[in-house]
Amino acid sequence: MTKPTDGAAPPADPTAMLVALRAAAPAPADGQSALVRSWQAAHAAGQLSGATLADVALLLLQTLREDDDILDMAATDLLRLHGEARHLAPLRQLRPTLRPRGGFRDWRIEVARAISAIEARIEGRCSCTVDARHGAPLAPSGCEIEAEHVDVDLYIVTYQVRCGQCGSRWSVTERHGYHYPSYDWAALAGSSGPVPGGAGRSSPSAA
Ligand SMILES: [Zn+2]
């Protein structure tokens, strides 16, 4: 059985990689995310193609099991970051068949976001427009926080951020739900980004 050993050369076969990922359970997040991180590092070092990572993720979603819940974030992240045009058709076919999940962001929302991210990459658009459209979490988005405002009565945080890639500026409103926060993105004046539908409710310092 393959173990997620740091520094070991990863297998380049998507089926074997998925077996290794599932074997990294049952300690849900840690073992699996460490394995995915090691794959990402191997990709960054040129040892593993992004397309192979996307293949593993697609295979995971296509063979989804009851105990795979924690893996979808890794899978949809890998597809969002590395998916290619050939992944679009199977993802579009797969999305309506995925079940909703309690306690985490819905698989189907994350797959829709991955589809949009792949489309944007093919068309040469920046990923921040995709993050805005799909209410993506702020932390991994590649945006720099320029200012933040905490509404201590409502516990709503509004961030003013700037995309590190294209320079678009956004107001991102974070609301803490029972299991996970939600994020509403609105383009700020002077931004090159498009204005998404449904602006955030509170934007205290938005220009
Ligand atoms: Zn951008």
Residues whose N, C-alpha, C, O or C-beta is under 5 A from the ligand:
A	BS01	ZN	C126 S127 C128 C163 Q165 C166 G167 S168
